[in-house]
Amino acid sequence: MKITNLKDPKEFLKILDECKGKVELITADGDRLNLKSKLCQIISLDTIFSSTTEIPELEIVAHELEDSKRIMEYLTRA
């Protein structure tokens, strides 16, 4: 799923921590970062999220339907 205008990356990562299955961030180069991994979260925060307070666009893959719903619910509230 493509996510646009993510305003609070740290809160978004908290939502991802609640997910049961694998959640991946697809980078511009096509690499897949496992966002359930704390190491990948740190790398993401340091490289992608620290460059700006608002992220214009991300591509996320949630492998469990329940996790996709959780992410969508967060995005509609945010």
N, CA, C and O atoms as a CHARMM CRD file, in Angstrom:
* protein
*
  312
    1    1 MET  N      0.83600  -1.16500   0.00000 PROA 1      0.00000
    2    1 MET  CA     0.00000   0.00000   0.00000 PROA 1      0.00000
    3    1 MET  C      0.88600   1.23400   0.00000 PROA 1      0.00000
    4    1 MET  O      1.92700   1.26600   0.65600 PROA 1      0.00000
    5    2 LYS  N      0.47200   2.22900  -0.72700 PROA 2      0.00000
    6    2 LYS  CA     1.20300   3.50100  -0.73500 PROA 2      0.00000
    7    2 LYS  C      0.60200   4.38900   0.33900 PROA 2      0.00000
    8    2 LYS  O     -0.61500   4.51500   0.46800 PROA 2      0.00000
    9    3 ILE  N      1.48800   4.99500   1.09900 PROA 3      0.00000
   10    3 ILE  CA     1.08600   5.90500   2.16400 PROA 3      0.00000
   11    3 ILE  C      1.65400   7.26900   1.82000 PROA 3      0.00000
   12    3 ILE  O      2.84000   7.39900   1.51600 PROA 3      0.00000
   13    4 THR  N      0.80300   8.28400   1.87000 PROA 4      0.00000
   14    4 THR  CA     1.26000   9.62800   1.55200 PROA 4      0.00000
   15    4 THR  C      1.08100  10.54300   2.75600 PROA 4      0.00000
   16    4 THR  O      0.19200  10.34700   3.58500 PROA 4      0.00000
   17    5 ASN  N      1.94300  11.54000   2.82900 PROA 5      0.00000
   18    5 ASN  CA     1.87400  12.59000   3.85000 PROA 5      0.00000
   19    5 ASN  C      1.83400  12.04900   5.27800 PROA 5      0.00000
   20    5 ASN  O      0.98300  12.44200   6.07700 PROA 5      0.00000
   21    6 LEU  N      2.74400  11.16400   5.58300 PROA 6      0.00000
   22    6 LEU  CA     2.86000  10.62400   6.94000 PROA 6      0.00000
   23    6 LEU  C      3.46800  11.69900   7.83600 PROA 6      0.00000
   24    6 LEU  O      4.61400  12.10600   7.64500 PROA 6      0.00000
   25    7 LYS  N      2.68300  12.15600   8.81800 PROA 7      0.00000
   26    7 LYS  CA     3.09700  13.30500   9.61100 PROA 7      0.00000
   27    7 LYS  C      3.83000  12.93900  10.90400 PROA 7      0.00000
   28    7 LYS  O      4.57800  13.76100  11.43300 PROA 7      0.00000
   29    8 ASP  N      3.63600  11.73400  11.41900 PROA 8      0.00000
   30    8 ASP  CA     4.24500  11.35100  12.69400 PROA 8      0.00000
   31    8 ASP  C      4.89800   9.96800  12.55900 PROA 8      0.00000
   32    8 ASP  O      4.30600   8.96500  12.96000 PROA 8      0.00000
   33    9 PRO  N      6.10400   9.91000  12.00300 PROA 9      0.00000
   34    9 PRO  CA     6.76500   8.61700  11.77100 PROA 9      0.00000
   35    9 PRO  C      6.95700   7.78400  13.03600 PROA 9      0.00000
   36    9 PRO  O      6.83900   6.56000  12.98000 PROA 9      0.00000
   37   10 LYS  N      7.24700   8.41000  14.16800 PROA 10     0.00000
   38   10 LYS  CA     7.45700   7.64100  15.40100 PROA 10     0.00000
   39   10 LYS  C      6.16900   6.97500  15.85900 PROA 10     0.00000
   40   10 LYS  O      6.19200   5.82400  16.29500 PROA 10     0.00000
   41   11 GLU  N      5.06200   7.67000  15.77000 PROA 11     0.00000
   42   11 GLU  CA     3.76500   7.08400  16.12600 PROA 11     0.00000
   43   11 GLU  C      3.41500   5.96900  15.14500 PROA 11     0.00000
   44   11 GLU  O      2.86200   4.94300  15.54200 PROA 11     0.00000
   45   12 PHE  N      3.73000   6.16200  13.88300 PROA 12     0.00000
   46   12 PHE  CA     3.48300   5.13800  12.87000 PROA 12     0.00000
   47   12 PHE  C      4.27200   3.86100  13.19800 PROA 12     0.00000
   48   12 PHE  O      3.74900   2.75600  13.05200 PROA 12     0.00000
   49   13 LEU  N      5.51700   4.00900  13.63500 PROA 13     0.00000
   50   13 LEU  CA     6.31500   2.83700  13.99800 PROA 13     0.00000
   51   13 LEU  C      5.73500   2.12700  15.21600 PROA 13     0.00000
   52   13 LEU  O      5.86300   0.90800  15.32900 PROA 13     0.00000
   53   14 LYS  N      5.10700   2.85400  16.12200 PROA 14     0.00000
   54   14 LYS  CA     4.43100   2.21400  17.26600 PROA 14     0.00000
   55   14 LYS  C      3.29100   1.33100  16.78100 PROA 14     0.00000
   56   14 LYS  O      3.07600   0.23600  17.30300 PROA 14     0.00000
   57   15 ILE  N      2.56400   1.81200  15.78300 PROA 15     0.00000
   58   15 ILE  CA     1.47000   1.01400  15.20800 PROA 15     0.00000
   59   15 ILE  C      2.04300  -0.24300  14.56400 PROA 15     0.00000
   60   15 ILE  O      1.47700  -1.32800  14.69800 PROA 15     0.00000
   61   16 LEU  N      3.15700  -0.09800  13.87400 PROA 16     0.00000
   62   16 LEU  CA     3.77200  -1.25900  13.23100 PROA 16     0.00000
   63   16 LEU  C      4.24400  -2.28200  14.25600 PROA 16     0.00000
   64   16 LEU  O      4.21000  -3.48300  13.99000 PROA 16     0.00000
   65   17 ASP  N      4.68300  -1.82400  15.41800 PROA 17     0.00000
   66   17 ASP  CA     5.09300  -2.73400  16.48700 PROA 17     0.00000
   67   17 ASP  C      3.93300  -3.61600  16.95100 PROA 17     0.00000
   68   17 ASP  O      4.14800  -4.73900  17.40700 PROA 17     0.00000
   69   18 GLU  N      2.70800  -3.10700  16.83500 PROA 18     0.00000
   70   18 GLU  CA     1.52700  -3.85800  17.25100 PROA 18     0.00000
   71   18 GLU  C      1.11800  -4.91500  16.22900 PROA 18     0.00000
   72   18 GLU  O      0.31900  -5.79700  16.54000 PROA 18     0.00000
   73   19 CYS  N      1.64900  -4.83600  15.03400 PROA 19     0.00000
   74   19 CYS  CA     1.29400  -5.78500  13.98200 PROA 19     0.00000
   75   19 CYS  C      1.82200  -7.18000  14.31700 PROA 19     0.00000
   76   19 CYS  O      2.88300  -7.32300  14.92500 PROA 19     0.00000
   77   20 LYS  N      1.07500  -8.19500  13.91800 PROA 20     0.00000
   78   20 LYS  CA     1.42500  -9.58800  14.21300 PROA 20     0.00000
   79   20 LYS  C      2.37400 -10.19300  13.17700 PROA 20     0.00000
   80   20 LYS  O      3.24900 -10.98700  13.52100 PROA 20     0.00000
   81   21 GLY  N      2.20200  -9.82200  11.92900 PROA 21     0.00000
   82   21 GLY  CA     3.00600 -10.40700  10.85000 PROA 21     0.00000
   83   21 GLY  C      4.09300  -9.47700  10.36800 PROA 21     0.00000
   84   21 GLY  O      4.37800  -8.44400  10.97300 PROA 21     0.00000
   85   22 LYS  N      4.68800  -9.87100   9.27000 PROA 22     0.00000
   86   22 LYS  CA     5.77700  -9.10600   8.66200 PROA 22     0.00000
   87   22 LYS  C      5.22800  -7.85200   7.99000 PROA 22     0.00000
   88   22 LYS  O      4.22100  -7.90000   7.28400 PROA 22     0.00000
   89   23 VAL  N      5.91100  -6.72300   8.22100 PROA 23     0.00000
   90   23 VAL  CA     5.57400  -5.45500   7.57700 PROA 23     0.00000
   91   23 VAL  C      6.87000  -4.92600   6.98000 PROA 23     0.00000
   92   23 VAL  O      7.87600  -4.78100   7.67400 PROA 23     0.00000
   93   24 GLU  N      6.83100  -4.63900   5.68600 PROA 24     0.00000
   94   24 GLU  CA     8.04600  -4.21700   4.99100 PROA 24     0.00000
   95   24 GLU  C      7.87900  -2.83000   4.38600 PROA 24     0.00000
   96   24 GLU  O      6.79800  -2.44600   3.93900 PROA 24     0.00000
   97   25 LEU  N      8.98100  -2.09500   4.38700 PROA 25     0.00000
   98   25 LEU  CA     9.07000  -0.81500   3.69700 PROA 25     0.00000
   99   25 LEU  C      9.81400  -1.06600   2.40300 PROA 25     0.00000
  100   25 LEU  O     10.91000  -1.62600   2.41500 PROA 25     0.00000
  101   26 ILE  N      9.23000  -0.65700   1.28500 PROA 26     0.00000
  102   26 ILE  CA     9.88700  -0.79000  -0.01300 PROA 26     0.00000
  103   26 ILE  C     10.61300   0.52400  -0.27900 PROA 26     0.00000
  104   26 ILE  O      9.98400   1.57900  -0.35400 PROA 26     0.00000
  105   27 THR  N     11.92700   0.46300  -0.42000 PROA 27     0.00000
  106   27 THR  CA    12.71200   1.67700  -0.66500 PROA 27     0.00000
  107   27 THR  C     12.62600   2.07200  -2.13200 PROA 27     0.00000
  108   27 THR  O     12.12400   1.31200  -2.96100 PROA 27     0.00000
  109   28 ALA  N     13.11500   3.25800  -2.44400 PROA 28     0.00000
  110   28 ALA  CA    13.13600   3.74200  -3.83100 PROA 28     0.00000
  111   28 ALA  C     13.96700   2.82200  -4.72600 PROA 28     0.00000
  112   28 ALA  O     13.72000   2.72900  -5.92800 PROA 28     0.00000
  113   29 ASP  N     14.96100   2.13900  -4.13000 PROA 29     0.00000
  114   29 ASP  CA    15.80500   1.21200  -4.89800 PROA 29     0.00000
  115   29 ASP  C     15.18900  -0.17300  -5.02000 PROA 29     0.00000
  116   29 ASP  O     15.76100  -1.04800  -5.67000 PROA 29     0.00000
  117   30 GLY  N     14.01900  -0.38600  -4.40000 PROA 30     0.00000
  118   30 GLY  CA    13.36200  -1.68200  -4.47200 PROA 30     0.00000
  119   30 GLY  C     13.76100  -2.63300  -3.34600 PROA 30     0.00000
  120   30 GLY  O     13.31600  -3.78100  -3.31700 PROA 30     0.00000
  121   31 ASP  N     14.59500  -2.16400  -2.42400 PROA 31     0.00000
  122   31 ASP  CA    14.95800  -2.98900  -1.27100 PROA 31     0.00000
  123   31 ASP  C     13.76900  -3.08500  -0.33100 PROA 31     0.00000
  124   31 ASP  O     12.93000  -2.18500  -0.27500 PROA 31     0.00000
  125   32 ARG  N     13.70600  -4.19400   0.41400 PROA 32     0.00000
  126   32 ARG  CA    12.63500  -4.39300   1.38200 PROA 32     0.00000
  127   32 ARG  C     13.22800  -4.40700   2.78100 PROA 32     0.00000
  128   32 ARG  O     14.07500  -5.23900   3.10500 PROA 32     0.00000
  129   33 LEU  N     12.76600  -3.46200   3.61000 PROA 33     0.00000
  130   33 LEU  CA    13.21800  -3.39100   4.99700 PROA 33     0.00000
  131   33 LEU  C     12.10900  -3.91600   5.90000 PROA 33     0.00000
  132   33 LEU  O     10.96600  -3.46500   5.81700 PROA 33     0.00000
  133   34 ASN  N     12.44600  -4.86300   6.75600 PROA 34     0.00000
  134   34 ASN  CA    11.48900  -5.43000   7.69700 PROA 34     0.00000
  135   34 ASN  C     11.26800  -4.43400   8.83700 PROA 34     0.00000
  136   34 ASN  O     12.13000  -4.27900   9.70200 PROA 34     0.00000
  137   35 LEU  N     10.12600  -3.76500   8.83900 PROA 35     0.00000
  138   35 LEU  CA     9.86300  -2.74100   9.83700 PROA 35     0.00000
  139   35 LEU  C      9.47000  -3.31400  11.18900 PROA 35     0.00000
  140   35 LEU  O      9.24200  -2.55200  12.12800 PROA 35     0.00000
  141   36 LYS  N      9.38500  -4.62700  11.31500 PROA 36     0.00000
  142   36 LYS  CA     9.19000  -5.24800  12.61800 PROA 36     0.00000
  143   36 LYS  C     10.52500  -5.36900  13.34200 PROA 36     0.00000
  144   36 LYS  O     10.56100  -5.58700  14.55300 PROA 36     0.00000
  145   37 SER  N     11.60900  -5.22900  12.61000 PROA 37     0.00000
  146   37 SER  CA    12.95800  -5.29600  13.17300 PROA 37     0.00000
  147   37 SER  C     13.33700  -3.93700  13.74700 PROA 37     0.00000
  148   37 SER  O     13.22900  -2.91400  13.07000 PROA 37     0.00000
  149   38 LYS  N     13.77700  -3.93600  14.98500 PROA 38     0.00000
  150   38 LYS  CA    14.19900  -2.67200  15.60900 PROA 38     0.00000
  151   38 LYS  C     15.38900  -2.06900  14.86500 PROA 38     0.00000
  152   38 LYS  O     15.47800  -0.84900  14.73100 PROA 38     0.00000
  153   39 LEU  N     16.30000  -2.91000  14.38100 PROA 39     0.00000
  154   39 LEU  CA    17.45200  -2.41300  13.63000 PROA 39     0.00000
  155   39 LEU  C     16.99300  -1.69500  12.36700 PROA 39     0.00000
  156   39 LEU  O     17.48300  -0.60700  12.06300 PROA 39     0.00000
  157   40 CYS  N     16.06200  -2.28900  11.63200 PROA 40     0.00000
  158   40 CYS  CA    15.55300  -1.64500  10.41500 PROA 40     0.00000
  159   40 CYS  C     14.78300  -0.36600  10.75100 PROA 40     0.00000
  160   40 CYS  O     14.82800   0.60200   9.99200 PROA 40     0.00000
  161   41 GLN  N     14.07700  -0.35900  11.88700 PROA 41     0.00000
  162   41 GLN  CA    13.38400   0.86100  12.29300 PROA 41     0.00000
  163   41 GLN  C     14.37900   1.97700  12.56600 PROA 41     0.00000
  164   41 GLN  O     14.15700   3.12300  12.17400 PROA 41     0.00000
  165   42 ILE  N     15.47200   1.64600  13.23400 PROA 42     0.00000
  166   42 ILE  CA    16.49900   2.64700  13.52500 PROA 42     0.00000
  167   42 ILE  C     17.10900   3.16900  12.23100 PROA 42     0.00000
  168   42 ILE  O     17.30000   4.37500  12.06900 PROA 42     0.00000
  169   43 ILE  N     17.41400   2.26100  11.31700 PROA 43     0.00000
  170   43 ILE  CA    17.97300   2.67300  10.02500 PROA 43     0.00000
  171   43 ILE  C     16.97700   3.56300   9.28600 PROA 43     0.00000
  172   43 ILE  O     17.35700   4.58500   8.71500 PROA 43     0.00000
  173   44 SER  N     15.71100   3.17700   9.29800 PROA 44     0.00000
  174   44 SER  CA    14.67400   3.97100   8.62800 PROA 44     0.00000
  175   44 SER  C     14.55500   5.34500   9.25800 PROA 44     0.00000
  176   44 SER  O     14.49500   6.35400   8.55600 PROA 44     0.00000
  177   45 LEU  N     14.52100   5.38500  10.59100 PROA 45     0.00000
  178   45 LEU  CA    14.42300   6.67500  11.26800 PROA 45     0.00000
  179   45 LEU  C     15.61300   7.55100  10.95700 PROA 45     0.00000
  180   45 LEU  O     15.47300   8.75700  10.75100 PROA 45     0.00000
  181   46 ASP  N     16.78400   6.94200  10.92200 PROA 46     0.00000
  182   46 ASP  CA    18.00000   7.71100  10.69800 PROA 46     0.00000
  183   46 ASP  C     18.10600   8.22400   9.26700 PROA 46     0.00000
  184   46 ASP  O     18.52000   9.36400   9.05500 PROA 46     0.00000
  185   47 THR  N     17.74600   7.41600   8.29400 PROA 47     0.00000
  186   47 THR  CA    17.94500   7.81400   6.90500 PROA 47     0.00000
  187   47 THR  C     16.71100   8.44100   6.27300 PROA 47     0.00000
  188   47 THR  O     16.80200   9.51800   5.68300 PROA 47     0.00000
  189   48 ILE  N     15.57500   7.79500   6.38400 PROA 48     0.00000
  190   48 ILE  CA    14.37700   8.26700   5.69600 PROA 48     0.00000
  191   48 ILE  C     13.62800   9.29300   6.52900 PROA 48     0.00000
  192   48 ILE  O     13.31900  10.38500   6.05400 PROA 48     0.00000
  193   49 PHE  N     13.33700   8.93400   7.78300 PROA 49     0.00000
  194   49 PHE  CA    12.45900   9.74600   8.59600 PROA 49     0.00000
  195   49 PHE  C     13.12400  10.97400   9.18900 PROA 49     0.00000
  196   49 PHE  O     12.43000  11.94500   9.49500 PROA 49     0.00000
  197   50 SER  N     14.43000  10.97500   9.36500 PROA 50     0.00000
  198   50 SER  CA    15.07100  12.12900  10.00400 PROA 50     0.00000
  199   50 SER  C     15.29000  13.28900   9.04100 PROA 50     0.00000
  200   50 SER  O     15.57700  14.40400   9.47700 PROA 50     0.00000
  201   51 SER  N     15.16000  13.04900   7.75600 PROA 51     0.00000
  202   51 SER  CA    15.40900  14.11500   6.79500 PROA 51     0.00000
  203   51 SER  C     14.28400  15.14900   6.75400 PROA 51     0.00000
  204   51 SER  O     14.46700  16.25700   6.25000 PROA 51     0.00000
  205   52 THR  N     13.12800  14.78000   7.28500 PROA 52     0.00000
  206   52 THR  CA    11.97200  15.66900   7.27700 PROA 52     0.00000
  207   52 THR  C     11.00300  15.26300   8.37000 PROA 52     0.00000
  208   52 THR  O     11.05200  14.13100   8.85000 PROA 52     0.00000
  209   53 THR  N     10.13500  16.15800   8.76500 PROA 53     0.00000
  210   53 THR  CA     9.13600  15.79900   9.76700 PROA 53     0.00000
  211   53 THR  C      7.89700  15.19700   9.12900 PROA 53     0.00000
  212   53 THR  O      7.08700  14.57100   9.81400 PROA 53     0.00000
  213   54 GLU  N      7.74300  15.37700   7.84000 PROA 54     0.00000
  214   54 GLU  CA     6.61000  14.78800   7.12200 PROA 54     0.00000
  215   54 GLU  C      7.14200  13.98100   5.95600 PROA 54     0.00000
  216   54 GLU  O      7.94500  14.47500   5.16400 PROA 54     0.00000
  217   55 ILE  N      6.69000  12.73100   5.84900 PROA 55     0.00000
  218   55 ILE  CA     7.13900  11.85200   4.77300 PROA 55     0.00000
  219   55 ILE  C      6.11100  11.93800   3.64200 PROA 55     0.00000
  220   55 ILE  O      4.94200  11.61600   3.85200 PROA 55     0.00000
  221   56 PRO  N      6.53000  12.37000   2.44100 PROA 56     0.00000
  222   56 PRO  CA     5.55700  12.56000   1.36200 PROA 56     0.00000
  223   56 PRO  C      4.95200  11.25300   0.84200 PROA 56     0.00000
  224   56 PRO  O      3.76300  11.20900   0.52900 PROA 56     0.00000
  225   57 GLU  N      5.76800  10.17600   0.74600 PROA 57     0.00000
  226   57 GLU  CA     5.22400   8.91900   0.22200 PROA 57     0.00000
  227   57 GLU  C      6.07900   7.73500   0.65700 PROA 57     0.00000
  228   57 GLU  O      7.30800   7.78500   0.61300 PROA 57     0.00000
  229   58 LEU  N      5.39900   6.66700   1.07900 PROA 58     0.00000
  230   58 LEU  CA     6.03800   5.40500   1.44000 PROA 58     0.00000
  231   58 LEU  C      5.27900   4.27400   0.78600 PROA 58     0.00000
  232   58 LEU  O      4.08300   4.39000   0.52200 PROA 58     0.00000
  233   59 GLU  N      5.96800   3.18600   0.52600 PROA 59     0.00000
  234   59 GLU  CA     5.27400   1.97800   0.10800 PROA 59     0.00000
  235   59 GLU  C      5.51400   0.92600   1.17500 PROA 59     0.00000
  236   59 GLU  O      6.65400   0.58200   1.48600 PROA 59     0.00000
  237   60 ILE  N      4.41900   0.42100   1.73200 PROA 60     0.00000
  238   60 ILE  CA     4.44700  -0.55100   2.81500 PROA 60     0.00000
  239   60 ILE  C      3.73200  -1.81100   2.35000 PROA 60     0.00000
  240   60 ILE  O      2.70600  -1.74000   1.67200 PROA 60     0.00000
  241   61 VAL  N      4.28100  -2.96400   2.72000 PROA 61     0.00000
  242   61 VAL  CA     3.62000  -4.24400   2.46500 PROA 61     0.00000
  243   61 VAL  C      3.39100  -4.91700   3.81000 PROA 61     0.00000
  244   61 VAL  O      4.34400  -5.23900   4.51900 PROA 61     0.00000
  245   62 ALA  N      2.12500  -5.12900   4.16000 PROA 62     0.00000
  246   62 ALA  CA     1.76700  -5.88000   5.36500 PROA 62     0.00000
  247   62 ALA  C      1.30600  -7.25400   4.90000 PROA 62     0.00000
  248   62 ALA  O      0.42000  -7.36200   4.05200 PROA 62     0.00000
  249   63 HSD  N      1.90200  -8.29400   5.45000 PROA 63     0.00000
  250   63 HSD  CA     1.62300  -9.64700   4.98400 PROA 63     0.00000
  251   63 HSD  C      0.38600 -10.27500   5.61900 PROA 63     0.00000
  252   63 HSD  O     -0.06400 -11.32900   5.16900 PROA 63     0.00000
  253   64 GLU  N     -0.16600  -9.65700   6.64300 PROA 64     0.00000
  254   64 GLU  CA    -1.37400 -10.15600   7.30000 PROA 64     0.00000
  255   64 GLU  C     -2.50600  -9.14800   7.08900 PROA 64     0.00000
  256   64 GLU  O     -2.30500  -7.94200   7.22800 PROA 64     0.00000
  257   65 LEU  N     -3.69000  -9.65100   6.75400 PROA 65     0.00000
  258   65 LEU  CA    -4.85200  -8.79000   6.52500 PROA 65     0.00000
  259   65 LEU  C     -5.16500  -7.94600   7.76000 PROA 65     0.00000
  260   65 LEU  O     -5.48200  -6.76300   7.64300 PROA 65     0.00000
  261   66 GLU  N     -5.07500  -8.55200   8.93700 PROA 66     0.00000
  262   66 GLU  CA    -5.33300  -7.84100  10.18700 PROA 66     0.00000
  263   66 GLU  C     -4.38000  -6.64600  10.35000 PROA 66     0.00000
  264   66 GLU  O     -4.77800  -5.58100  10.82200 PROA 66     0.00000
  265   67 ASP  N     -3.13800  -6.83900   9.95700 PROA 67     0.00000
  266   67 ASP  CA    -2.15400  -5.76100  10.05600 PROA 67     0.00000
  267   67 ASP  C     -2.46500  -4.64300   9.06500 PROA 67     0.00000
  268   67 ASP  O     -2.32500  -3.46400   9.39300 PROA 67     0.00000
  269   68 SER  N     -2.88000  -5.00400   7.86600 PROA 68     0.00000
  270   68 SER  CA    -3.26500  -3.99300   6.87300 PROA 68     0.00000
  271   68 SER  C     -4.41900  -3.14400   7.40400 PROA 68     0.00000
  272   68 SER  O     -4.42800  -1.92300   7.24600 PROA 68     0.00000
  273   69 LYS  N     -5.39200  -3.80500   8.03400 PROA 69     0.00000
  274   69 LYS  CA    -6.53000  -3.08400   8.60800 PROA 69     0.00000
  275   69 LYS  C     -6.07200  -2.15000   9.72500 PROA 69     0.00000
  276   69 LYS  O     -6.53700  -1.01500   9.82000 PROA 69     0.00000
  277   70 ARG  N     -5.16000  -2.62900  10.57100 PROA 70     0.00000
  278   70 ARG  CA    -4.65200  -1.82100  11.68800 PROA 70     0.00000
  279   70 ARG  C     -3.97000  -0.55500  11.14700 PROA 70     0.00000
  280   70 ARG  O     -4.18300   0.54400  11.65900 PROA 70     0.00000
  281   71 ILE  N     -3.15600  -0.72800  10.11500 PROA 71     0.00000
  282   71 ILE  CA    -2.43600   0.40600   9.51800 PROA 71     0.00000
  283   71 ILE  C     -3.43100   1.38700   8.89500 PROA 71     0.00000
  284   71 ILE  O     -3.31100   2.59800   9.08200 PROA 71     0.00000
  285   72 MET  N     -4.41600   0.86200   8.15400 PROA 72     0.00000
  286   72 MET  CA    -5.41500   1.73000   7.52400 PROA 72     0.00000
  287   72 MET  C     -6.22500   2.49900   8.56800 PROA 72     0.00000
  288   72 MET  O     -6.51800   3.67900   8.37500 PROA 72     0.00000
  289   73 GLU  N     -6.58700   1.84500   9.66900 PROA 73     0.00000
  290   73 GLU  CA    -7.31900   2.52600  10.73000 PROA 73     0.00000
  291   73 GLU  C     -6.50300   3.67200  11.31000 PROA 73     0.00000
  292   73 GLU  O     -7.02400   4.75900  11.55900 PROA 73     0.00000
  293   74 TYR  N     -5.20500   3.41200  11.52500 PROA 74     0.00000
  294   74 TYR  CA    -4.33600   4.47700  12.02600 PROA 74     0.00000
  295   74 TYR  C     -4.28400   5.65400  11.04700 PROA 74     0.00000
  296   74 TYR  O     -4.37900   6.81300  11.45000 PROA 74     0.00000
  297   75 LEU  N     -4.13300   5.34500   9.77200 PROA 75     0.00000
  298   75 LEU  CA    -3.99000   6.39700   8.76900 PROA 75     0.00000
  299   75 LEU  C     -5.26000   7.22800   8.62800 PROA 75     0.00000
  300   75 LEU  O     -5.18700   8.42400   8.34600 PROA 75     0.00000
  301   76 THR  N     -6.41300   6.61400   8.82000 PROA 76     0.00000
  302   76 THR  CA    -7.65400   7.38000   8.71600 PROA 76     0.00000
  303   76 THR  C     -7.88000   8.25200   9.94400 PROA 76     0.00000
  304   76 THR  O     -8.57800   9.26300   9.86500 PROA 76     0.00000
  305   77 ARG  N     -7.29200   7.86600  11.09200 PROA 77     0.00000
  306   77 ARG  CA    -7.38900   8.68500  12.30700 PROA 77     0.00000
  307   77 ARG  C     -6.39400   9.82600  12.30000 PROA 77     0.00000
  308   77 ARG  O     -6.67900  10.90400  12.82200 PROA 77     0.00000
  309   78 ALA  N     -5.23200   9.60000  11.71300 PROA 78     0.00000
  310   78 ALA  CA    -4.12500  10.56500  11.78100 PROA 78     0.00000
  311   78 ALA  C     -4.39000  11.81500  10.98800 PROA 78     0.00000
  312   78 ALA  O     -3.54900  12.71400  10.95200 PROA 78     0.00000
